[in-house]
Amino acid sequence: MIESLKYRAQLILLLVPLALFPGSCNRSGEPRFRDVDQMKPERVYNMDLIRQRGVLKVVTEYNSISYFIYRGQPLGFQYEMLQELANYMDLALEVSVCNDLDRNFSDLQEGYVDMIAMNLTITSKRKKELAFTAPLLQTRQVLVQRKPLQWELMNSKQQESSVLRNQLDLDGKVVYVQAGSVYEARLRSLSNEIGGGIDIRTVNLESEQLIQRVALGEIDYTVCDENVGLVNTTYFPQLDVGTAISFPQNVAWAVHPGSDSLKRVIDQWVTDYRKTSRYAILYNKYFKNRHAYRNIHSEYYTLGSGKISQFDEVIRKESDRIGWDWRLMASLIYQESRFNSDAVSWAGAFGLMQMMPVTAKNYGITRDSSPAEQIRAGASFIKWLDDRLIDVITDRDERIKFILASYNIGLGHIQDARRLAERYDDDPNIWHGSVEEWLLKKADPEYYTDPVVRYGFARGIETYNYVKDILERYEHYKNILNDDAIAVWRPIEELRSASWQ
């Protein structure tokens, strides 16, 4: 949104051979973790110190259940639970993503993250190195295999005889599993029981990625948790997940063994939360609502398509023109219009970029202008704001926050807040903890009547949240759309074309 009238709160998916896929990790979109020249972080185990820091740092996995982007919004069973937990703890949530289990275990030990928030099966071996929270749910491991053609024409006896139902039948079979996973451990134990006859191939791919490859016929077998397998059969009806290879097992999050106080808080929350209707709704949403699962496997399921919106191509083009990260521009547009080119606000702002009529006229657009024209006009206005601030706020990352704030509430109010910061000996070129605080005070007569204030009253809380929300969403977009990572998810068009008939 623009001006003071408007107060209100690819991955290019590469198809390469399975054996070449490394585990892809992204720490909030930037390779800031494990930099060679970077000192290791100080380990923070004590809950009081975490509260002082104000941030809960977690690593999770990206897939269609735990954490993903759909129509521009971060979603997922793990992610939504983590948001609930962070709200309960009154902490900000910092999410990084990595599907490499060994890397995640190492990062937890070294203090890069406070918690591994994945569906980790509790095992005696893992308990020697990790402290598990109270269980989130129970599941068992199942074999993932393809049904034969003409499955629906078979009677039940023929169906059962056409797939593996006895674990002993895995003798001589090639099974792909995620390296370091409980699936690998279970298969090795089972292989020993039957004389070492299972050919176990370990790869750095998460179980859902391997499930896709079974569905496409690239591999014959993998192993996953039953609830994940059942969800995937909705989109891939050619799959069978009816053969259990383990007893029911508890699934939980993990913290460092020294994090006793953190574990106590999480344990109490998990125990109480699992009894609530909110947990039941969340569990049903991701594990039982098959219609919802079909919906996320759409063109705007970012993990599978590499897309945030239907306007990505234009957003990329216009972002390049003004030197912005297209994912940041996409986050701004989502905040403004939820990618609805016909959106009109109560104040008359319209279109994808929600430009006010007066400003829009300066850039030659109207409500009838095309989405591409709307995005181009909004990008040009962002460039105009950047030009006004570049000489005084030289730090680019810091200047972005001021540009976002100005886009929302108007440059005049932001300059007022900068003048107030300077008058009261704060830094006028730093947003967080400085100018944002003075913008909030522009709702107080003591400050909006100050002689340095030229534009009067402003309800800064909405702009404060606006900047925060856009930057937080931007981090999520960077998590999933990391241009330096090798994609391991197939384009949705290919998955559709491979659907079982």
N, C-alpha and C positions, 0 to 999 in steps of 0.2 A: 504494500500500500504506500501511497505517496501523499505528502503534504499534511498540514496540521488538521485538516478537516477529517482525516481518515483515521482517527484513533480507534483501535480495536486490537482488544487482546486477540570398454565393453570388453566388460570383459568380452573380447572377441573370442567366441567359443571355438577352440581349435580341435579338430578331429585328428588326433595322433594316436599311435599304437598304445594299447593299455600299459605295456611294460615301461613306457617312457614317462608316465605321469608321476611327477613328484608330488609330495604333499604340499598344498598351497596354503600359506599362512599370511595373515595381514593384521598388523597391530594398528587398529584404528586408521588404516589406509596409508600409513607412513612407516618406513623401515626404521623406526626410532628405537625399537627394542633390539638388543644384541648388536648395536653398532660397535665396530672395533674400537673406536676411540672413546666410547661412552663408558663411564664408570658404572659398575653394577649398582642397582638400586639398593637402598637400605631396606632390609627386611622389616616389614611391619606386621607383627603378629597380634599385638594387643588391640583389643576393640577400642579402647580409649584413644589410642594413637590414630586408628583409622577414622574415628569420628573427628579428630583434630584435622586430619587431612581433608575430610569432607567428601571423599570419593571411595566407592567400592569398585575395585578393579577385577574384572572377571574375563575369562576366556571361554568361548563356547564354540560350537561347530556350526558350519553353515550347511543346511539342507532344508527340505520342504516341511520339516516339522519343528526343528529347534530354533532356527533363526534365518530369516530371509526378508527380502523386500518385495512387496506386492502393491502395485499401483502407487508406487512412491512412498509407501509407509512400511516401517520396520515391523515385522510380526514374528511369531513363532512361540511354541510352547515354552521353551526355555526363556526366551526373551521376555515374554509377558510375566512369567513367574519372577524373573529377576527384577522387573520394574516394580512389582508388588513388594518384593523384599526390600529394595532400595527405598521405596516410599516409607515402608515400616521403620527402617533404620534411619530415616531422614538424611540420606546420603545421595549424592549424585552417582549415576551409574556409568562407568566407563567400560565399554564392551570391545574386546578384540576377538578376532576369529582365527581359528587354526584347526585343521582336521588332522594334524600330525600329533598322535597321542604322546609319543616320546618327547616331542618339543614342549607340549603342554605340561607334562610332568616335570620337566627340567625347569620351565619358567616358573612354576609354582615353588619349586625348591629354592630357586635363586631370588625369588621375591619380585619378579616382574608382574605377577598377578596375585590377588588374594584368594582366588577360588577358581576351580575348574567347574564350569556349569554345563555339564554334559550328562547324558544318560550313562553314567559309569556304573557298571555292574560291580557290586561289592564282592571281592574275593579275598581269601586269606593272604595271598601273595601281595596284593595291592595294599592291604591293611598294614603291612610292614613299612610302607613308605608314605602312605597317605592317611589322613584322618577323614573319614566319611561322615557326611551329615546324616540326619534322620532320613530314611528312605522317602523318595518322591513317589515311587510306584513299584509294582512288581511286574515282571515279565519273564519269558523263557526264550531260549534260542531256538530258531527254526531253520530248516534247510529251505533255500530259495531255488526253485527249479521251474522249468517251462512245462506247461501241459502240452501234450501232443496235439497235432491238428485233428479236427473233427471231435474234439473233447465233448462238446455238447450233444453229439450224436451217440455217444457211448452210454451204456448203462452204468450204474454205480460200480459194479464189480469190475467192469472193463476199465473204468477210470482209475480205480485204486491200483489195479495191476500195471497201469501204464506209467506210473511215477514211483519214485523210491519212497517206501514207507518204513522199511527196516534200516536202522542205522548201519547194520552190517553190510548192507548193499552199497555202502560208500567205498568199500574195498576196491582199489584200482581206479577210483574216480578222481578227477582234478577239481579241486575246490579253491576258489580265490577268496581271501579274507584280508581285512585291514591288518597291517603289521602292528604287533604289540597289543592287539585287542583281545578281549576275553573269548572272542570267536576263535582266534588262532589257538589260544590255550586249550579251549574245549576240544577242538579238532585234533590237536596233538595228543591229548589224553585219550580221545576216542580211537585214534589211529593206533596208539600203543595197545589198546584193548583188543583190537582186531588184527594185530600182527604187523602194524606199520604200513598198511596198504593204502592209506589215503595220500594222494599227491597234493600237498598243501602248498599253495602259491601265495606268498604274502606281498602285498602292494600298499603304497601309501594313498589309498583311496578309502573314503568313508563308505559305510555300508550301503547308503542309498545310491551312491554312484555305481557300486558293484551290482546292485539290484537292476539298475537301468541296463547294464551290459548283459545280464541274464535275459532280460526282456527282449533285447535286440538280437539275441543269439550269438553274441560275441564270446560269451563264456557259458558254461552249462550250469554251474552251481556256485552259490555263495551262502553265507549265513548272516542272519540279522536277528534283532529282537522281534518277537511275535507281533507286538502292537505296531511297530514300524512296517513289518511285512504286510499285515492286514490292510493298512492304509494304502500301501503301494499297489495292492491288487485291485484297488478301485480304478486306478488309472491304467494299470497293466493287467487286464483280465487273463492274459496268457500265462500268468505266474501262479504257481502253487506254493503255499507256505504252510501246508498242513502236517509236515513231518517235524516233530520236536526232537531236538538233540540234547536238551538239558532239562533239569528240573526248574521250577520257578525260582527266580533270583530277584533280590532287591536291587533297585537302581537309585543312585544318590549323586549328590555333588561331592567335591573333595576340597579340603583345605590343607594347609601345612600342619603336620603333627604338633607344631609348637603354637598353633593358633587356638588355644583352648577357649579363650573368651569369645572369639569370633564364632567358633563352632557352637558354643552354648546358645548364643543369640539366634543363630540360624536354625539350630535344632528345635528350639522352642517355637520359632515362627513356622517352620515346616510342619511340625506336629499339629499346631493349631490351624494352619491354613488348609491342610488336607481335610479338615472336618467342615470346611465352609462350602457354601453353594458356589462361591466364586471359583474354587478349585474344580468342582464338578463341571461347571460350565466350561472352564478352560480345557479340561481333559476331553470332554465331549467334542469341543470345537476342533481339536486337532487329531483325536484318535477315533472318534466315532462318526463325525459329520462327514460322510463320504462326498456329499455334494460340494462342501467347502474345499475339499482336497482337489476335486476336479477343477474348481474355479481357479485355484492358485497355479495350476499347470496351464497357464494361459500365456498370451503374448506379453503380458505385463507382470509375469512372475519373473523378477529380475534375475534370479539365480539361474534360471533355465534359458532365458531369452537374451540376457545382457541389456534389456531395455528397462527404462524407468517409465517412459510415457510414449505416446504416439508422436510426440513432438521432438524426440531426442535428436534427430538429424539437424533440425533448425537450431535447437539449443546449442548443440556442439559448434555449429557454424558461427552463430552470433557470439558465443563465449570466446571462441578463438579470435574473433575480430577485436574484442576489447581486452583480451589477455586474461580471461577468467577461466577457472576450472568449470567445465560444463556441469559437473555434479553439484557444485555450489549453486549455479544458476538454476538447476532443476529443483533443488531444495527450496530456493526462494519462490519459484513458480508454484510449487506444491503448497507452500504456506499461503500464497496469495489466492489461489483459485482451485486448488486440488486438480489442476490440469483441465479445468472446465473453461473452454474458450468463450462460453456464453454467460459466464458468471457476472452478476451486477450487484454491487453492494448497496446498502441503504443510503450511502453518501453519493452514489452515482459513479463510483469507480467501476471499470468494466474490463472484461477480457482476462486472458491468462495472466497478464502482469498487473491487473487491477489499477490501471492508470486513471487519474482523475481527468475529467473532460478538458480542463484548461491545459494541463500538462500534455495530454494526448494530442490536443490541437497543435501544440508546438512541434510535435513530431509527426504530424500529418496522418493521424489515425482516428477512426471513429468506431462505433460499435459494429459497423459492417466490415471493418478491416479483417483480413485473413489472420489466422493464428501466426503465420510467419511474420506478417507485418506487425502484429502485436509484440511478438518476442523481439523483433529488431528494434522497435521503438523503446521497449523497456531496457534493452541492452544499451542503447544509445544514452538513455537517461542515467544509467549506472555509470557509463563512461564520463558523463558530464559531472556527476558527483565526485568521481575519482579525480578528475582534473582539478576540482576545487580544493581537494584535500591533500593531494600528493606532495605539495611543497612543505606542508606543516606536519603531516603524519607520514614520516618516511618509511616506517616499518610496514611492509605490505600486508602482513597478516593482521596487524592491528588496524590498519586503514580499512580493511574489509568490514570489520565490525562497525566502524563509523558510517561506512557507505550503506550497510544494511539498515542501520538505525535511521539514517537520513531518508532512505527510500520509504521507510514506514511512517515517520512522523514529520519529515521536512528538515532540510538542512539548517534552517533558522533556529529551530529548537535545539539541535545538536550543538550549534555554535554557542547558543546561550549556556548550555551545560558545560561546554569547554571553558567559557569565560568564568563561570562560577567555580569550576575546579581550580582555575588559575588564581582567582581572587582568594580562595581559601587554602592555598598552598598545596593543592593536589596537582597531579600531572595531567594536563589537558590533552595529552596525546596517548593516554592509556585508557582503554574502555573499561575492562573488568576491575572493579574495586575503586574506580576513580570517576570517570565521566558518567558511567551508567548510574552511579549513586547520586550524582548531582542532577541528572535528568529526572530521577525519581522525586527529588526534592522540588522540582518545578510545579508540583501539585500543592505545595505549601506556600501560603501568602508571604511568609517571611522571606522566601527565596524568589518567587516569581515577580515580586515587586522590587527586587534588588536593582539598583541603577544599571548594573551590567547586563541585565536581562532585557532584551528588546522585543521578544515575541510573546511574553506573558505566560499565562497558565498552560501547562501541558500535563496530560495524564501519562507519565512516563512508564508506568508499570506494564502497559501493553507493548511498548517498544522494547523494554527490557526483556520480556518473554519472547517477543518476536525474534530478536537477535539470537537468544539462547536456543530457541526451537530450531531455527534454520541451521545453526552451526552443529547442533546435536544430530539432526537428520543428515547433514552433510557427512558427518563421521560414519553414519550407517551406510550411506551410499559408497563411501570410500572402502568400507569393509568388504562389501560385496562386489563392487565394480573397481577392482584394483588392476590398473593397466599393466603392472609388473608381474602379475601372477599368471600362471598357466591354467587356463580353465579346464575343468574336468567334468563339466555338465554339458550334455548334448543340447543343441538348439531344439526348441519345442517343436518346430516343424518336422524335424527328423523323428522325434518320438511319436508324433501323431501318425506319420506315414508308416511307422513300424508297429502300430497298434494291431493287436491280434484280431483277426476276423473270424 
